[in-house]
Amino acid sequence: MVKAGSKPRILVVDDDGDLRKLLRLRLTAAGYEVETVPSGEKALAALPVFQPGLVVTDLRMEGMDGMALFAAINHQQPSLPVIILTAHGSIPEAVEATQQGVFSYLTKPFDSSELLRTVGQALSVSPSQEREASSSRNDWRASIICQSQSMQALLAQADRVAKSDVSILIQSESGTGKELLARSIHRASPRRDGPFVAVNCSAIPEQLLESELFGHIKGAFTGATSHRKGLFQEAGGGTIFLDEIGDMPVSFQSKLLRTLQEGEVRPVGSDSPVAVDVRVISATHRELEASIRAGDFREDLYYRLNVVMLELPPLRDRREDIPLLVNHFLQQMEKSEGQARKTFSPQAMALLVGASWPGNIRQLQNVVAQTHVLSSTSVIPESLGKKALRTDGPTLQTLTEARDQFERDYLIKLLQMTEGNVTKAADLAGRNRTELYKLFSKHGLTAELFRRDDNEEE
């Protein structure tokens, strides 16, 4: 049975209404929160709303079958476990499904105890369980404001790697919140009670970098009037965050590599190494692979830092988070300045949601602060938003541009889900093959690019 109050969520997908009812009864009685839908298409629509920790789906269904649904879920949320329900005659297909990444399969009719055992095993590795567990560790991700699927998936990965001591590289654009993510990982880790030391590698002059990171002894150089610990030693037992690691001078990279390999630093002027116990998280807005090819970054250091890479999505790819972030920044300003509550007009909020945000969250915060200060009314108008964004016109796409972008994105997802099978794609889209081929041609798409070698068009 599930512990009271935990209520893991399970999405059941089956075109058999009686089986849906039976599964709901058995799983609800076991303490789970259950949502049922009759098709794969409705399951995909329910995912972002219901946010289940597990999907239980029939293999054979009209329209999108269980494997097509799994492929779509695996593309969107690769950590979300899926259990396949199958008849005895299709067991070989179910076994093949587990080899492709499905968590497990159950044959119909299934035993209740076997169902609950398999469900419990699947939920034990679900990202939703990791998020539940994380809330008991002082809510490690409370400072990260989001509701988008891309960020939820990223935070599930972050929580998982936080439990280990592996080096993490956060690669994303400037202003996306790399240090905020690094601090959150530290709070979720076994080192949470140790120090978190942040270092901006691009802000320290090259001639001072070794002394800052590794320390120095008295008399090591002019002005070294006493012994001084470096930041690696200051972070002992905790985490050191090396921001903008891509800007680190090549001449120093070999020294950092040696520290990571040996677990020790050598203070400037000293002949004796000092052992250090730190977890290293680094971050960059640069494409380090390109820097390696240009000779600006050591390949061996890259692989030492990049045991796990986390990529923060830019704000333009998580627009559903913008209203949440805006309200969060407004609340912060109200608390700090003691002013009456202000809100953005619907037109102003639409402007913010549609903006391109090259500066990401940092730019959004600045725009909110500027408009909040300049607004003489409790409702911030669109005109102030335009001024803050330094534009004379709306930043929203035209309707034609928005339709074309949606159409192209939809077609790509359709081809990915069906692995380039135009017949299946046409069925899912509710259009005939001729119409789809015209749309593919319009957007420069070719179904063959999405097919596996063994998946020829029928």
N, C-alpha and C positions, 0 to 999 in steps of 0.2 A: 504494500500500500504506500501511497505518496504521503509524505509528511504534511500535516495541516499547514495551510498558508502558502505552500510553495506553488501549487497549481501549474505544472508544466502544460504547455499548449500543444495539442495534436490536431493536425488537419487530415481528415479522412476523405479520400477521393474514390468514388465508385458510382457507376451508373445503375447499380442495383439498389433501389430504395430500401428494400428490406434489410440488406446487408449493412447499409449505412446506419439504419436504426439500431441494429444489433451491436455494431461496433461502438456507436455512441453510448448505449446503455452499459456495455461492459467496461469501457474506458472511463466513463463518468463515475461509475460505481467504484473504480479503483482510485479515484481522486484526481483525475486529469480534467482539464478544460478542453472540450472537444468542439470542433467546427466541422460540418460535413458539407461537401459539394458534389454535384453529379457528374462533373466533367473536368478534364485537364485544363481547359480554357478558363473555367471559373476558379479553378485552384490557383492559377497564376494571378488572377485578379484579387484573390483573397490573401495572397502571401503578404503584401506590404501592409495590409490592414490588420490582419489577425496575428501576424508575426509568430508563427508556430515554431516549436523547438524540434518537431518531427513531422514528417509527411508519411501517411500510410495510403498507398494507392493500388488500385487494381491494375493488372497488367493489360488485360484486353478490355478496351472501351471504345465506343464510337467516337469518331473525330480523333483528338489527340490521345494516343494510348499511353500506358504507364511509362514506357521507356522514353517517349518524346517529352513527356512531362518531366521525367528525371533529368533529361539533357538540358531542358530550359532552367530547371531549378539549379542544377550544377553550374550552369553558366552564370546565374545571378548570385547564388549563395553557395559556393562550393563546400562550405562546412556544414550545411544543413543535411542531416541524415534522412534517407528515404527507405522505407520498407515496401516491398512489392508483394501484393497478394496474387496468387496464381492457382489455376486448376492443375490437377495432376498431369494432364496432357501437355502442359507447357512448362514443366519443370526444367527441361534443358535450357529454355530461354531465360528462365529465372536465374539459373546458375550462371549463365553468361552475363546476366545483368549485374550480379555481384562482382564479377571480374572487372566490370566497367566502372565500379564505384558505388553501386547500390549497397546500402548497409547490410540488408538481409532480405530473405523472402519467406513467406508463409504459404503453405498449400491449403486450399479450401476443400472441405470444411476444416477449420483449425481448432485446436484445443485452447481453451481460455487461459490456462496456466502458461502455455507456450507463448501465446500472444502477449501476455503481460510481462513475461521474462524478456522477450525480444524487445518490446517497447522500452522497458527499463534500461536495457543495455544500450539501446540507441540514444536515449535521452541523456545517458551518463557522459556521452561524448559530444552532445549538442552544444553549440555556442550559447543557446539560451540558458543552459545550466551554468555555463561559465560566467554569464552576466549575473545570474542569481547569486552565485558564490562570491562574485566580486563585490556585491553590495555589502556583504558582511566584512569586507576588508576596508572599512571607512569610505566606501563608495569611491573607488579609485578614479573613476571616469566622470565624476560629477561636474568638473570644470569644462568638459567638452560638450558643447550644445549642438545636438543633431537629432534628426529623425530619419535621414535618408538611408536607403539600403546600403549604399556604397560605404558610408561611414560606419554603419552597424557591423558590416562584414569586416571592415578594417579593425574595429575595436575588439571584435571577437578574436582576430588573429593576434592583436597586441596583448590581450589578456593571456592567451595561450603561451606566447613566447616569454612573457614576463616571468613566468614560473621558473624558467631556466636561467642560466648565466651566459647564454650565447651573445655575441656581439650583434648589434642591430644597426642597420643603415636606414635612415629615413630620407627618402628622395622625393622631393616635390618642389613646386614653385614657391617663390618668396611670399610670405604673408599667409601661408596656409595653416600655421600653428604647429610647426615642427617641435619647438621646445615644449609647448603645452602637452603634446603627445608623449614626448620623452619623460616629462615629469609624471604623467599619469602611469606610464609603464613602471617607473620607479616605485610609485605608490602601490602598484599591484604586485610587486616583486617581494621575495623574501628579504631583500635589502631595504625595505621601506623605512626601517628605523635608523638607517645610516644616512649620511649626508648626500645631497644631490648638488653637484658642482657643475655649473654651466660655463663653457669657454667658447667665445667667438673667435675662431682661428683667424679670421680676416681682420680683426680689430687689434691684434697684438703685433707690433713690429717684429720682423724676422729675427733681429739681433737679440730680442728679449724673450722670444718664444720658448727656448729651451729652459731658461731660468724660471719662467712663469710656470711651466708644466712640471719640470723636474726638480726645481729648487736650486739653491747654491749654498756654498759654505763661505764663511767669513774670509775676505781677501781674495775671492775668486776673480774679481774684476774691480775696477774703480767704482767706488760707491757701495760695494758689498761689505758693509760694516758689521754684519752679524750673519749667523746661519739663518736660512729661510727655507721652510718647507714649500715644495711645489704643489700645484693643484691636484696632481695624481695622489700625493700623500694626504692632502686635505680631504679627498674623496674616499679615503680608506674605509672599507666596510660598506660602501654605498655605490653610487653611480656617478660617473663623469660623462658629461654630455659635450661632445666636440662638434659645435655648430660650424657650418660653412667649412667642412673638412676639405672640400674641393679647392679652397684657396690656400691651403697649407703649402709653404715653400717646399719644393722638391728636395732641397738640401736637408730638411728636417725629417722628411718622411721615413728615411731609413732608421733614424733614431726612435721614432714612434713605433715602427715595425718591430724593432728589437725589444722594446718595452712590452708590447703585446705578446710577443713570443716567449719572453723570459719571465714576465710577471714581476719586473723590477725596474727601477729608474736609477740613473747615476746623476746626482746633483752636480751642477757645474763646479768644477774645481776639485771634486772629490775623486779618490781612487777606489772607493768602496760603493758597490751598488746597494740600494735599499729596496727590500721587497714591498710590493704594493698589492692590495687586494681590492680591485675595483671591477665594476661592470661597465663596459664601454658602449655608449650609444652615440652614433655620429649622424650628422645630417648635412645635406647639401641641396642646392637648387640646380646644380650643374649635372650634366650627363657625364658621369665619371668614365664611362666606356670611351666616349669621345676624347676625354682628357688623357686617358691611357694611350690612345692611338697618337695623340699629339705629343706624347712624351712629358706631359705635365703632371701625371699621377702614376705612382708605382702600381703595377698590376698585382704584385704579391701583397701589398698593403690593402688594396681594394678587396681581395678575397678574404683577408683577415678581418676586415671591418664588416664585410657584407656576408655574414653567415645567414642572417635573415634580413630581407629587404621589405620595408613597409612603404607604400606609396600613398600619401595623402592626396585625395582628389582636389582639384582646384574648385573654387567656389562656383564657377559657372557650370560645373558638372554635378552640383548638389543644391540646386536652386530651391528645393523644398525646405532647406534649412535656413534660408535667408530671413523669413518672418520670425522664426525662433531667435535667431541671432540678433535681429533688430530689437526685439522686445527685451532681450537680455541686456543689451547695451543701454537701452533707455532706462531700465530699472537700476543699472549701475550708476548712471548719471543722476537719477532722482535721489538715490541714497547719498551720494557724495556731495551733491549741491543743495539738497533739502528743498528742491523745487516741486511744484505741483506736477502731477503726471501728465506727460505729453504722448501723443500717438501720431502716427503717419496717416494721412488721408488715403483712401483706397487707391487714388491715382498715383500718389507718391510711392506707396508700397509696390504697386505694379511696376513703376519705374525702376525701383531697386531690384525687384525680382528679375527684370529683363535686362539689367545692365551687364556689361561684359566682364567687369571686375578683374582687370589685369593685376591689381595689387591684392586681390583675394580678401581674406577676412580683415587684415590690417586696414585696407582701404575702406571696407564697409564700416568698420568701427570709427574711422576718421570722418566719414560722411555723416554717420549718425550723430557724432559729437558736434560737428559744424552746424548741421541743421537744427539740432536741439538748442544750441546757444542762440542762433539767429532768429528762431521762430518767436514771434510776439504773441502767438496764440497757442492754445493747448493742442490744436491739430496742425501738424507740420504739413505745409502745402507742397504740391508737386514742383512749383517753381523753385523752391529752395533746394530740392533734391537735384534738379537740373543744374543749378548753379554749383552745387557741391561736386557734381560729377563733371563739371567743366564742359558742358555740352549745351548747344542752343536748341537741339531737337531731341525727340524721344530716342532712347537707346533700344527700344523693343524692335524686333524684326518686323518687317512688313508681313501681312497675313499670307501673302504668296510664299515668302521666304520661310515662314514658320511651317506652312503646310508641306512645302518641299522637304524641309529637314525632317519633319515627323514621318513623312512618307518613306524617305530613304532609310531612316533608322528602323522603321517598322519592317521594311522589306529585308533588311540585313538580319534582324532578329528572326524573322520567319524562315529565312534560308539556313540560319544557324540551327534552329530547332529541328528542321526537317532534313538537315544535311544535304541541301541542294535538291531535294525531291520536289519537283514543281507540282506534281499531282497532289501530294500531301499539303504543300503550301497553299495551293488553290482551295482545297477543302477547308483548311483552317481560316483562310482569309475570306471565304464566302464569295470567291470570284472564279471565273473560268481561266484556264491556262493561257488563252490568247491575251486576255487583259493583263495577266501577270507578266507575260513576256514583254508587252509594250511598256509596262512600268519599269521592268528591269533595264530595258534599253534606254529609257528616259534618264535613269540614274546611273548608267554605266556599270550595271551589275551583271554578272554572269553566274548562273546557277552552278556550273561545273566547278567553280572555285571553292564551293562549300561542300563538295562531295568527297567522301572517302573513296579510296581505290575500289572497295568492294560494294559501293553503294551506287549502282547505276540507276538511271532514270527508268521508271517502268514505261 
